[in-house]
Amino acid sequence: MAEREARPDPTDGLPAMPVGDWTVQKHELLKLYIEISRGVRGKFIGNGKAGATFIDLYCGAGRAYINGTNTFIDGSPLVGWKASRDCRTPFTQIHINDSDTELLDAAHQRLAQSGAPVIKHGGDVLAVTQNLTANLNPDALHFALLDPFNLILPFEVIRCLATLKRIDLLIHVSAMDLQRNWARYTQQTNSPLDQFAPGWRDAVDTAQPEERARLQFVQYWADSLKKLGFADETRFELITGTKNQPLYWLVLVAKHEIAQKFWKTAAQHGKTRQMF
Ligand SMILES: C[S@@+](CC[C@H](N)C(=O)[O-])C[C@H]1O[C@@H](n2cnc3c(N)ncnc32)[C@H](O)[C@@H]1O
């Protein structure tokens, strides 16, 4: 059975959460994307430039261990920061948020120890996002990772981030949650699906075979993103488990088409499968 408890990381004594081994692939793709996009990021870094931020709204503790092992790995905020630093185009600000204050504090401490220009938030994710977008430099280049458990990501968070002129989003969409809980969610009047993709009930035919209905739901969500001013192409990369079962998609949504080229290259290196 999967472990659920935090363990202290022997390297720093701070908490680390258990993760499935497929998390390594997610971090590899994140790292590759940040490396591949370094040329564009570099144009925003330096004296008198607007800056390049990394926004990790569901950041976790910054370190994790692989379930059932003693292998400890960096979490997304550290993976993102180190990737940018190591390819000499370091993010000029790293904004982190998590609803669990112990994990958020651990991530903050770890990033600060690594020399990252980290800014810690905390609280309701939508309120944090509204406050952030109001205060970020509108001319900077922004990259946000939205990596919640399950389909708990409110569409309003994306709508708010979309008000930024230059922003790319990397979004974790849980295929497993959708598959396991579709029947239950469709029967609830206010389910996570209603937060994730408001208006879906008028667009998706739930009477059709379930697999087709789920696909239509995801397509509806992708179409809703385009209405927020993102480029037409939205790439879904599927991450599978050890038995090849679908776990989640990593979806890149961007204001500028070049971001999709970078993501395609990252995915080719990471050997994932595309959905659409
Ligand atoms: C999948 S984990 C993040 C892992 C991290 N991105 C990484 O790759 O290392 C999801 C995180 O979301 C946090 N979380 C859950 N609900 C949240 C909410 N409503 N707002 C902010 N964080 C939330 C959890 O505490 C957890 O740390």
The ligand as a Tripos MOL2 file, in Angstrom:
@<TRIPOS>MOLECULE
LIG
   27    29     1     0     0
SMALL
NO_CHARGES

@<TRIPOS>ATOM
      1 C1          0.8770   16.8890   -6.4090 C.3       1 LIG1
      2 S1          1.3150   17.7800   -4.9790 S.3       1 LIG1
      3 C2          2.4940   18.9230   -5.5700 C.3       1 LIG1
      4 C3          3.7860   18.3370   -5.9340 C.3       1 LIG1
      5 C4          4.8010   19.3230   -6.4460 C.3       1 LIG1
      6 N1          4.2780   20.1550   -7.5020 N.3       1 LIG1
      7 C5          6.0200   18.5540   -6.9610 C.2       1 LIG1
      8 O1          6.0000   18.1350   -8.1330 O.co2     1 LIG1
      9 O2          6.9650   18.3770   -6.1970 O.co2     1 LIG1
     10 C6         -0.0700   18.8070   -4.7370 C.3       1 LIG1
     11 C7          0.0870   19.8380   -3.6220 C.3       1 LIG1
     12 O3         -1.0950   20.6440   -3.6360 O.3       1 LIG1
     13 C8         -1.3650   21.0620   -2.3120 C.3       1 LIG1
     14 N2         -2.7780   21.4940   -2.3010 N.ar      1 LIG1
     15 C9         -3.9060   20.7610   -2.2310 C.ar      1 LIG1
     16 N3         -4.9890   21.5460   -2.3050 N.ar      1 LIG1
     17 C10        -4.5360   22.8230   -2.4570 C.ar      1 LIG1
     18 C11        -5.1630   24.0810   -2.6120 C.ar      1 LIG1
     19 N4         -6.4860   24.2070   -2.6490 N.pl3     1 LIG1
     20 N5         -4.3910   25.1810   -2.7480 N.ar      1 LIG1
     21 C12        -3.0400   25.0830   -2.7380 C.ar      1 LIG1
     22 N6         -2.3880   23.9130   -2.5760 N.ar      1 LIG1
     23 C13        -3.1260   22.8000   -2.4510 C.ar      1 LIG1
     24 C14        -1.0320   19.8550   -1.4750 C.3       1 LIG1
     25 O4         -0.7340   20.2230   -0.1360 O.3       1 LIG1
     26 C15         0.1860   19.2740   -2.2160 C.3       1 LIG1
     27 O5          1.3890   19.6950   -1.6200 O.3       1 LIG1
@<TRIPOS>BOND
     1     1     2 1
     2     2     3 1
     3     2    10 1
     4     3     4 1
     5     4     5 1
     6     5     6 1
     7     5     7 1
     8     7     8 2
     9     7     9 1
    10    10    11 1
    11    11    12 1
    12    11    26 1
    13    12    13 1
    14    13    14 1
    15    13    24 1
    16    14    15 ar
    17    14    23 ar
    18    15    16 ar
    19    16    17 ar
    20    17    18 ar
    21    17    23 ar
    22    18    19 1
    23    18    20 ar
    24    20    21 ar
    25    21    22 ar
    26    22    23 ar
    27    24    25 1
    28    24    26 1
    29    26    27 1
@<TRIPOS>SUBSTRUCTURE
     1 LIG1         1 GROUP 0 **** ****
